[in-house]
Amino acid sequence: MNREVTLELDSYRLAQYAVQVPCYICDGPNTFDAEYCRHCCAPMAVSHQAAHQKVQPRLIATLGASGVGKTVYLGMLMDILSRQTPDLQLLARGAFSVTLQQTTIAALEQCQFPDKTPNEPDRWNWVHCHIRDPKLRRPAELVMPDLAGEALLEEVDHPHTYPVIQSLLHKCAGVLVLVDASQALEGHRNQDYFAMKLLSYLVELNDDPKNGWSQRPVALVFTKADQSASCFDDPLAFAQTQLSGAWQICAQRYKQFRFFATSVAGACAYRHLPSGNLQRIPLRIEPRGVVEPFSWLMERLRA
């Protein structure tokens, strides 16, 4: 007994894989259904969204050593700008862009700081957003990743270790460099050394006299500044005293730079862990100076 059965051939689906989708960060080719770029591990959701926009997103990186407060700063910045504000307003694009804000605020509500960002690039949080500015006729499109401090240091010391970092910084329109004010105030030079390495790395990454990093805006932000009144009163004077090496590099090699002071926690305490270590916890949340560095950076990008 013979039975005739009609089967549809699915070979047409292979045609979709013949058209490669370029990564927005490194321009590497990927399949249409890839979640992360196979070359730099950046989320392909950014590439798919950018492909359907008339105005291409601009990249802004938030850089700093491990534990300086990059995740807290970015999460709080998003939370403030996502509300109705008279000057700037942020509107996240894509579900993945809300994760950073969600995890940061959830941790602060529990009187905790967010966990340290993992070194693996596919576990970093990325933010793709509209920025509505009354001074602009159309919203600005931005992409801001939350990079791991340890991975950033490894890339600065050993270039090409993390291709996504090099590709990102090569395309960035500007950066926020975060520095731990409490460590600088205590006389620890590691913050100054890290900032010096980072600023030198950026200039060497692209030394074009017209479009290189010497011409791009750099906002240097002292975090945890609630522990130093002098830092809030005059960030530049604080930098000249406590961050002299980085300040000299900025003055000699960068045309657009400015120092800021910010804090998220109004007061902190330390808790003893069973392991014997101390854990810093926020007692109350009092954001101060969070929007100003970002607002200054947006003004420089408009110019």
Protein Blocks (a to p, Z undefined) as FASTA:
>chain_A
ZZddddddfklmmmmmmpccddfklopacdfklfbdfklopafklmmmmmmpfbdcdddd
ddddehilpmmmmmmmmmmmmpccfkbccddehjklmmmmmmmmmmmmnopacddddfbl
klcccdddddddfkbfbdcddddddddfklmmmmmmmghklmmlmmmmmmpgbdcddddf
klmmnopaklmmmmmmmmmmmmmmpmcfklmmklpccddddehklmpmklmmmmmlmmmm
mmmmmmmmmmmmpcbdcdddddfblbdcddddfkopacdddfbdcdehklmmmmmmmmmm
mZZ
